[in-house]
Amino acid sequence: MEIPALFLFIILVNISCVVSELTLKFVIITEIHENDVPQQVGLAIKQAEETKQGLVISDDIIQLDRENEEESYRQLCSSVSQGISLIIDLSWSPWEMAEELSSSAGVPIVRSLLGSQQFIGGFDGYLETRNATDAAIILESEIDVDRTLYELLGRSHVRVWVHAGLTRDSAKALKGMRPEPNFYIIIGSGAFVTSTYKRAVKEKLVKRRYRWNLIVTDYENIDVSNIILPTVVMQADVPECCKLLGLSEGCSCVMTLEKKQYIVNNLIYYVAETLSKLDTDKIVSVNCESPSGEMNVTKERFNQMIEEDLVDNGTLFFWDLERSGLFLRSRFIMSTFTPETGLQKVGTWSADEKYKLLPGVVLEPLRDFFRIGTSPAVPWTLPKYDPDSGEQMFSEDGEPLYEGYCIDLIDKIAEEMGFDYEIITPKSGTFGRRLPNGSWDGIVGDLMTGETDIAVAALTMTAEREEVVDFVAPYFEQTGILIVIRKPIRKTSLFKFMTVLRTEVWLSIVAALLLTGFMIWLLEKYSPYSARNNPDAYPYPCREFTLKESFWFALTSFTPQGGGEAPKALSGRTLVAAYWLFVVLMLATFTANLAAFLTVERMQTPVSSLEQLARQSRINYTVVESSTIHQYFINMKFAEDTLYRVWKEITLNATSDQAQYRVWDYPIREQYGHILLAINASGPVPDARTGFEQVNEHAEADFAFIHDSAEIKYEITRNCNLTEVGEVFAEQPYAIAVQQGSRLQEDLSRTLLDLQKERFLEQLASKYWNESARQACPDADESEGITLESLGGVFIATLFGLGLAMITLGWEVFYYKRKQKNKVQAIDATIEKTEAFVKPKKVPKKIADSVAKLRKRNKKGGNIIKNVTIGDHFKPADKGVSYISVYPRGGFRP
């Protein structure tokens, strides 16, 4: 009896083991590119079976091929037809065919994420609060790139550029991306994030505050010593690591396997544990062709049990009913790092919550960043030079620095609107023109291709450009085309006043003066009624008109003082009256012509308008080749030719009555054709600098340069030799341009209107077109009066007269002394001759004493010059008095 009882006991034990064994079948859906997931699932199932006694899990791996989903679905149907407990979808995005099967057959389905998708989803909330439009995401591998794209597809409003790793080529591509991303995100392990950020710094990609974001998907601490600008750092909470490892909170997180493996391990075990608690059939065969909801009850109870079990926020997973997802309840910690303050926590939230900051935390507002296009032009955009060395200045990135009107305007607009910017110059072209293939170059082309966001330059508003870009309100109302020419170098002469009258006129005046003087002397000598010939008629002293006195009278009649006393005879007075009339007319003519001559000389310019320039042939002129001014004359020439052709067709059309158009001459003046021919003959210059240099080299003012009026006026304020000719023509405004449909158009227009109200634009114009600087020119005051150079000869003539008068005075003194000496010698000789034949009379004692005293005084005085009275005059006795002859009044005189 003992042996049958023993056999019975063994049979009962085996039956109880079979009854207590739990058998499950999972269908695992993975992406065909993730070759490591099947192995990880196998390890997770093995660990679950070892952990839970009596658990037996069989699995089928369906590798989803997105390009051939029908084949993948056939494999899925083949698997579920052999029995199924649960579908675990580990693909990158929900597979619609599997979800339809789960809905129709009632098969429980669980989705989960194994990569960095949760971090991307959590950080997307932060990007939305920052109004991000573009983001560049750098991940560790191509698989991560695919996961990220599938996660963001349809769920994020941010345009993304995703790349695996950062190399020199990808950094170059990132630099050239247009529009430039608002944010840069590095996602991966701590080591990958650190090395990639270092590479970004080396490639000079890190330029702006809080634009680089570092997301660490593992539980390592990031090295912040290499961060150079304020940055956002996002990490997972370390206690999550302990839960994945099955350790108590506060453990030291040391993962021997990948994080993904631990997620799969916990996921497999949890769903198996949940299924074991159900009292329904664990494995059910499903027919894909005719599903009938075989497992609806199982699915409903499974979902309900998971939802009730995961209500607590402390669980490892959370249930997303909408997505049928069992996701890791990751807790994100967001911090900001600045080199000054270090790492500071600003926010924390779980994967099942929305992004939120800590109470009382306010993030620093981000400044927009725009690439602003401009093109070198004077004085709008000028290369900046070092004031000490004179060399052109460059930025840290090797880009040239600029200054000028547009740069100052950009600075002010950026200050008012609160954005950062980078100056971009076009790689080809200047301001923009349409190419034969329909594309554009220059600033306009950069706007069209997205290379720049805004264009601030000397850009004119044209209908052709408005077809491809949008303009805002003009910032410089009117500019156009102007002519510049060198000021004629006037030939300065101190005797310029003499050139008012020609040489023959001056000779005629001298001849008239001499003839008049001679005739006055002649009439005074032979007229019986003159003062000389009729002294009784004039009892008072009268002027004696000798030949010398007559010439003096004729000469002094030209002065305002007049000639003095006129002749007394009627004939002489008639001659003087006629001469005075001649003098008045000549003086008036000379004065009027001198004033007109000096005034016209200061105001004289070779030409005064474009029409005069076109009609003359002495002055050559040119423009900058292929510039807007050059194109203007080409277009005007084309318009003239078109108008003439149309008029000719109308007038010569014999089939219609167009008699009113038939005239002898073409009614429209043709000048632009001649101007264009003259420009081509002179040869267009390559740039404006060359044009101004050629104008400055032609000192005879025989070369003109036709160019932009603003640049010409600026150059005139800096070059005293240049002057503008005529009025500005072909006026057009300068305006800021943006991309078509850009949201910046309205903001820029409003900002410009505010700047106009503040008179900022006027102040900016006065800074670069400073008329007061021209006052420093040597001839800046010519319009205020006549210069000394023009009338210097008058002063020289006066000084010459003074010098001649002093010479004449010396000659007069010399002549008079010599005459007196000769006279005394003649008297002495006469006395000696008389004494030889006549007995001398005894000189009275009184006279002899006087002579003796005089001689004695002369010896004592030495060289002292004294005056002695001789007759009625005082005479200088500089050589002494040898003797004095004294004769009685009425007595003997030899």
TAJO-V621627 format. One record per helix or strand of 3 or more residues. SS is the DSSP state (h for helix, s for strand). FROM is the first residue (numbers start at 0). TO is the last residue. Records with the same first field share a line. If there is no record, write none. Layout:
SS: FROM-TO  FROM-TO
This chain:
h: 1-19  36-50  68-79  95-104  116-128  141-151  167-174  189-201  223-225  237-244  258-275  295-308  404-416  441-448  462-465  495-499  502-525  534-536  546-555  569-602  609-614  627-650  658-660  671-681  687-696  708-717  743-756  759-767  770-775  781-783  787-834  844-860
s: 21-30  54-63  85-88  108-110  133-138  158-163  182-187  211-215  230-235  316-319  324-327  330-337  341-349  367-373  380-382  418-424  468-485  619-621  702-707  721-738  866-869  872-875
